Amino acid sequence: MSFRSIVRDVRDGFGSLSRRSFDIKLSGLHSRGKSQGSVNDLNDNLAHLVIQTSRWANLPPELLHDVIKRLEESESTWPARKHVVACAAVCKSWRSMCKEIVTTPESCGKITFPVSLKQPGPRDTTIQCFIKRDKSNLTYHLFLCLSPAALLVENGKFLLSAKRTRRTTYTEYVISMDADNISRSSDTYIGKLRSNFLGTKFIIYDTQPPPSGALAPAPGRSSRRFYSKKVSPKVPNGNYSIAHITYELNVLGTRGPRRMHCIMHSIPTSALEPGGSVPGQPEDLLPPRSLEDSFRSISFSNTEFSSSRFSEIVGAAISRDVPESEKAKMPLVLKNKAPRWHEQLQCWCLNFKGRVTIASVKNFQLIAAQPPPAVVVAPSSSAGTTQPAPSEHDKVILQFGKVGKDMFTMDYRYPLSAFQAFAICLSSFDTKLACE
């Protein structure tokens, strides 16, 4: 029996069990005092019990491990990788086994489950994506590249979407996991990006709090916002500031291309050091929250866009006078890689390795702003010398560029996640009145 047949049987069995749950007659629920929500909850619980006692839930752990392991190795790319996701949806034992076998994007370089969108990318390679812009609806959709020719046919695995809303004093981008329902009142809302009036400073908000010990800005006064469509303990989620983005002013255009810095409060500088890691990686993308946390929102005052605060953090990050022990605890600061002037083409150029084909002021590459730690190299008597491998501080962490009228590539790697990279790229779309 092939693995595809096993997955097909599991899916069919799961569907029949779900249908069977609706045929079960519930006694004692015909009184007028019971709500429809209670009936639905009991239906879900009964369906869960039926699935837990099915033949698929009682497979020997050794056999189940071998089946999922071989399936994960054979279905390495989308859309075939949906079978791995289907296995995780069978029952609790299958889900636990999938979480044990399917590793994070940092380890395997693959995006499998929705939680992968908020986990760091691979260390040695990049995850190649592209963004499709819709000017008429002010929406942006992020897709995972399935093949080198994906950009030509606009074929890819949908990951995230965003919708731009212009207010009187700021611009806001709502980020969602749903391609159509892009709203803060939706269950698929996972964060947002908000800018100041000039479009020179941005703040990335996440629905999940930063890890304990991260140097995140202190929250302001809480604000309560209720939506007409839905008032639920889960919606809207809390908004926690996890990153700041700033573009240097360039009113007269004498400073050349755009200059930007990204302060990642949820990622310490030590994450780029050998053996370093990003703390607080989520296990669930949308964890349940209490009623108090669900309506908590950081106030958006002018102090959050304070230029002195930006300069203080960036200056300390790139300074060599700060002790290494203190610098390792500071938030990671990214800066755009300086382009070089091409005399023949008479323009500023960056090496995107074929991933960007159209010149645009929006194109950029981000690298670590912190200088790498000094390494003392012992003298060698050997005649042949080898060039040292580039450190994590020299590698391009995120690159973004134009390939069509409304098509842009986005390639990211560790320590950024797909959500963080997408939010940073959205800041490049926004109009900047004093930067170019």
N, C-alpha and C positions, 0 to 999 in steps of 0.2 A: 504494500500500500504506500503510495507516494506521499510526500509531505504536503503537496498541494491538495490531495484528496482528504488528508486529515484535517487541514484547515477548512476546507469546504464543508466537511461533515460537522466540524465544530460550529461553524457559522450557521448552518442549517438547523443544528440542534439547539443552538442558542435562540434562534428565531422561533422555533416551535415551542420551546419552554416559555418564551415571553408571551406567545399567543395563548398558551395553556393557562397562564396565570390570570388572564382576563376571563376565562371560562369558569374559574372557581367561584362557587357561590359563597358569599360571605354572610354568615348569620349574625343577627344582632346589630346590623348596620342600617336598618330600614327606619329607625326612629328619626324624627325630625331634628333632634338635637345634634346629630353628627354632621360635621362639615365635610365638604367635598375633599378638602385637603387631607383629612384623616383617612378617607377611603383610599385615596391615591397612595398615601404612605403605607397602608396595610397591603395594598396590592403589590407595591414594590418590595415590601418585606417578604411576602409570600413567594414572589418570583425569585427573590434571592435565595430563599430556603430550597426551592425546587432545583435551582441551578447547583447549589452546594451539594445536593444529594444525587446529582446526575453521574453517569458513568465517566464523563470527562473530568469531573472534579476529584474522582477517586483513583486517578492513574497513579502508579508507583512513582515516587519522586525521581528515581534514577531514570525511568523511561521518559518522564515529562521533561527532565533536564536535557536529555539527549535530543528529544524532538525539537524543543525550542532553540537549543544551541545550534543544531544543524540548519534550522529554518532561518535563524538570525544571520548565519554565515552565508547562506545561499541567496537570501533576499537582501542584498546590500544597498540597493538604490531604489528610489521611488519611480513608479508607483507600486512596484512589487513589495516594497517594505510595509505596505499597509497590512499585510498578513501578520507581521509581527505585532502591530497595534491590535489587530483582531484577537490574537492570542491573549494579550493582556486584559482584554475585556470579557473573557469567558467567566472567570470566577476569582475568588480571593487567592487561592493557591496558585493559579496560573499567573495572576498579576504579580505575586511575590517572586515567582520564579523568573518572570520577565525582567523585573527590577534588578534581580541578581545577575542575570546574564547580559542584558543590554546596558552597556556602560554609557557614560556621559560623552558629549561631543569633544570634550578635552582629551579623552582617552581614545575614542574610536573615530573621531572626525565626521560623525554622522548625526543628522537630526532625525529623531524617531518620534518621541512623544512631545506633546505641547510644552512640557516643563523644560525641554531642551532649548526653548527660545530665550530662557533667562539663565542659562548655564554658559560658562565660558567656552569659546571655540577651541579648536585644536592648537597645540603648541608649534608643531612642525610644518603644518600646511594651513591653507586658508579655506574657508567655506565660501564658495562663489554664489552670489545672489544677484538679482537685478530688480530694479524699482520701476514700475510703470506709473506715469503721472496722467491724471485725467483733469485737465484744466477746467472743463465745463462743470464738473461736480466738486472740484477742489479736493480730490481724493488721491491717495498714493497707496499702491499695493506692492508688497514685497513678496518676491517669488524665489524659490531655490532653483538654481540652474540644474537641469537634469542631464544636459549634454553640452558640448561646446557650441552646438548649433541652436541652442535653446533661444538665444536672443533673436535669431533670424525668424523663427516661427512663433515667438512669444509663448513658448511652452515651458511651464515650470510648475513646481509644487508651491501652492499658496502658503504663506507663513503669517504675515501680518498686514494690517491696513491702517490708514490714518486719514483723518479728515481735518482740513484747515478751516478755522473760524476766525475772522477778523473782528476784533472789538475796537472800542474807541481808543484805548491806551495800550493794547497788547494784542498779540496773535497767539492762538492756541491750536495745537495739533492733538487730537484725541486718538489714541492708539488702541486697536482692538484686534482680537483673533478672528473676527467675523468679517468676511469680505463686503457684506452689504449693510449690516446693522452696526454702524460705527457711532456709538453714543456712550456717554458716561453712565447712563441708566441701564446699560446692557450688562448681562452676566459675563460677557466676553471682554469687557474693558480691563486693560492691564496697566495703563499708564498714560502719561501725556507729556507734551513739551509746550512750554510757554515762554514768550519773549517779551522784552520791553518795547517801548514805542518805536525806537530807532531800529530795532532788529539787530542790535549789537551784542546783547546778552540774553542767554537762554538758561532755563532750569528744566531738568528732566525729573519728572515725578514717577514714582513706582507705587503700585498698590501694596507692595510688601515692604515692611520696614527693613532698614539696613541692618547688617549683622551687629551684634553687641560688640562694642569697642571701636566701631568705625567712627571716624571723625566727621560725622554728618552735622549740618547746621542745626542749631536749636530750633525746635518748632515754635511757631508763633501762636497767636490766639486761635482757638478752634472756631470754625464756622459751621453752621448746620444748614444744609441745603436739602430740600425735599423736592422730589420730582413727581409730576402729575401722573406719569405712566406707571411707576412702581415705587413703593416704599417697602423695603425689605431689609432685614439685618445684614444682607450680603451686598446690597447695592445702595448707593455707590460705595466703593471701597475707599479706604484711607489713601491719602496722597503723601508720600514721603520723598523728600528731596534727596536724590542720589548722585546728581552731577550738575555742574555748572559749565556753560560754554560761553566764551567771550570772543568777539572779533574786534581787533584793534581799529580805531578810527582812522580813516584815510580820506578826508574830505576832498582834498585837492588831487588825490591820485598820485602823489609823489612817492609813496612808499612801495609801489609795485603791487603784486598780487595780494589777495587777502591773507591776513595773519590771524590764526585762531589758536586758542588754548582750551582744553577740556580738563576740568578738575573732577576726577571720579572719586567721590567721597566713599563709595562702597568698596573700592579696590585700594588696598594699601600699596605703597611703593615696593614693599618687600615681595609682592607677588611676582615681580620680574626677576628676582634673584634666584639662583640655583636652589631648588627645593622649595621655593615659595608657592603659595596657592591663594586662591580667592576665597575668603571666608564666607560662611553663611549661604552656601548654594542651596536653592529651594528644592524640596522634594515634591511639592505640589505647586502648580501654577496659581491656582485660586483657592487658597485655604479658607475655611470658615472663620468668620470674625464675629466678635461680640457686637451688640448694638451700638455701644459707645464708640468703638473703633471704626465702625463702618461709616459713621458720619463725621469722622475727624478729618480735617483738612488744614493744611498749613496756610496761614494767612499770607497773602501775596503783597507785602509791603515794599516800599522803596528800599529798605535796608537789605533785602535779599539781592538787589542788583547794585549794591555798593561797590564802586570801583576800587576803593581802598582794600576791601576784603579780597577781591580778586587779585590785586597786585601783591598783597601780603602772602597769599598761598603760593602763587606762581613764583614770586621772588625767592621764597624759602626753598622751593622745590629745585630750582636751578642753581642755587648758591652752593658753593663748595665750603663755605664757612660753617654750615650746620653739621653737627656730628652725625656720623652714619647711623648710630643707634637711634637718634631722634628722627632722622630722615626716613628710616624704614617704617616708622609708624605714621608718616604723613600720607595723605591721599595721593594717588597716582595722578600725574599731570601729563597730558598729551599735547603735542604741538604739531602744526602742519610742517611737513618737510619743505625746506626752502627750494623753490625751483631754480633752474639755471637759465641764463639768457642765451638763446640760440641766434647767432649772428646771421646765418643764412635765412632762417625763417622769420627773424625779427619778432620773436615772441618768447614767452617764458615756457619752459618745457620740464616735464617730469617723466620718468620711465615707469609706465603702467604695465609694461610687459604684454602689450597687445590687448589689454582689457578695456582701454578707453581709446576712442577713435575720433572724437570731435572736441575741439578746443572750447573751453568754457570757463568762466570765472568761478563756477561751482566746483570744478574738479579739485581734489585735494588728496593728500596722503598724510596719515597721522603716525608719529613716532613718539617715543617717550621723551619728555622734556628733561628728565633728570639725567645728569651725566653718569655714565657707568662707573662703578667703584674702581679705584686705582688698583691695578694688579702688578705686582713686582715680578718680573720675568728674570729667572736666573740665567746668567750667560752660558751659552752652549758652545762647545768646541767643534761640533759637527759642521761640515762644509755646507750641507744642504739645509735650508730653512723652509719651513712651511708657514703659510699665512694662517693666523688664528681665525677660527670661525667667528662670524659676527655675533655679538652678544644680543640678549633680548632687548636691550635699549636701542639697538640700531635697526632692528627689523621693523618693517611697515606693519602696524597693527590694524589699520583700517584704511582702505582706499575707496574713493568714490569718483565716478566720472561719467561723462555723457557719451552715448553711443548712437542715439537717435533723437528725433524731435521730442519725444516724451519718454525715452528709455534711458536708464542709467544703471551702471553696474555698481555693486557693493560687495567688496570682499573683506572679510574680517577674520581675525584669529584671536587666540588667547592674549590678554585676559578679558576681552570684551565679549558680551553675549549678543545674540541677534537683536534683542530688544534695544540694548544700549547703542549698538551700531546704527540701527534704523533711526533712532531718535536723533543721533548726532547728524546723520545725513539729512534729516528733515530740516535741521537748522540752516543747511546750505541753500535750501529752496526759498527760504523766507527773504522778502525784500529788505535790503539793507541800505538805508538812506545816506549813511556817512562812511561806508567802507569801500567804496569803489567809484 
